[in-house]
Amino acid sequence: MVGHPLDTTLIEKRIAEVFAEADAEGRLHAVDIDAPGHEIGLGVDDQVVIASVFKILLVLELARQADAGQLDPRERVVITAPTASAAGAPRAAPTMSRCPCATWRTSRCR
């Protein structure tokens, strides 16, 4: 429907039905970047575990780099633990956890 405002009520209701049919709890927020103000959302203000959101950005960047020929998505990548810097910084690295925040290995999520 180009040029017409989109009534998102029915779409959001259907998304909620799909979650219910799957006996799942979910959230969704989609924004049309080419049409400011056009968005659909379900539970958009709910806090979520950062790992649930972060992996989407990670996969999008992977796809972007693969499309640009900057990496081969079939190639295995080994990620090792970070080492302390020359200045003696702690070996802590950001990690994903089940708390709604990025945490450091040396801290605890309350």
C-alpha positions in Angstrom: 0.0 0.0 0.0 2.3 2.7 -1.2 1.2 6.2 -0.1 -1.4 4.9 2.4 -1.0 4.7 6.2 -0.8 1.1 7.3 -3.3 0.0 9.9 -1.0 -2.1 12.1 -3.7 -3.3 14.6 -4.7 -6.4 12.6 -1.1 -7.2 11.9 -0.1 -6.9 15.5 -3.1 -9.0 16.5 -2.1 -11.7 14.1 1.5 -11.7 15.4 0.1 -12.1 19.0 -2.0 -15.0 17.7 1.0 -16.7 16.1 2.9 -16.5 19.4 -0.1 -17.9 21.3 -0.6 -20.7 18.7 3.1 -21.7 19.3 2.6 -21.5 23.0 5.4 -19.0 23.0 6.1 -15.6 24.5 7.6 -13.2 22.1 8.3 -9.6 21.2 8.7 -8.0 17.9 9.5 -4.5 16.6 9.9 -3.8 12.9 10.5 -0.3 11.5 10.4 0.6 7.8 13.6 2.5 7.4 12.4 4.0 4.1 9.1 5.3 5.6 9.7 7.0 8.9 6.8 6.4 11.3 5.8 3.1 9.8 6.4 0.4 12.4 4.8 -2.6 13.9 5.4 -3.7 17.4 4.4 -6.2 20.1 5.9 -5.8 23.5 8.3 -3.1 22.2 8.8 -1.5 25.7 9.4 -4.8 27.5 13.0 -5.5 28.7 14.6 -8.4 27.0 17.9 -10.3 27.5 20.5 -8.4 25.5 21.7 -11.7 23.8 18.3 -12.0 22.2 18.8 -8.7 20.4 22.5 -8.8 19.9 22.5 -11.9 17.8 20.2 -10.2 15.3 22.8 -7.4 14.8 25.6 -10.0 14.6 23.9 -12.0 11.9 23.0 -8.8 9.9 26.7 -7.7 10.0 27.8 -11.2 9.0 25.4 -11.1 6.0 26.6 -7.6 5.1 30.3 -8.6 5.1 29.6 -11.9 3.2 27.6 -9.9 0.6 30.5 -7.4 0.2 32.9 -10.3 -0.2 34.8 -9.4 3.0 34.4 -12.9 4.5 33.4 -16.4 3.5 30.4 -17.5 5.6 31.6 -21.1 5.2 34.9 -20.4 6.8 35.3 -21.5 10.5 36.2 -18.7 12.9 37.8 -19.4 16.2 37.4 -16.8 18.9 39.8 -17.0 21.8 39.6 -15.3 25.2 41.1 -11.8 25.3 44.4 -11.2 26.9 45.4 -8.5 29.3 46.6 -5.3 27.7 50.2 -4.0 28.0 48.8 -1.5 30.6 47.7 -4.4 32.8 43.9 -4.1 32.2 41.8 -6.9 33.6 41.1 -9.9 31.3 37.4 -9.2 31.6 35.4 -9.2 28.3 31.8 -8.4 27.7 29.7 -11.5 27.7 26.0 -12.1 27.1 24.0 -13.5 30.0 20.4 -14.1 30.9 20.1 -10.7 32.6 18.8 -7.7 30.6 22.3 -6.1 30.4 25.7 -6.8 29.0 27.9 -7.9 31.9 31.6 -8.3 32.5 32.9 -11.7 33.6 34.1 -10.0 36.8 30.7 -8.6 37.7 27.3 -10.0 38.6 23.9 -9.1 37.3 21.5 -8.2 40.1 
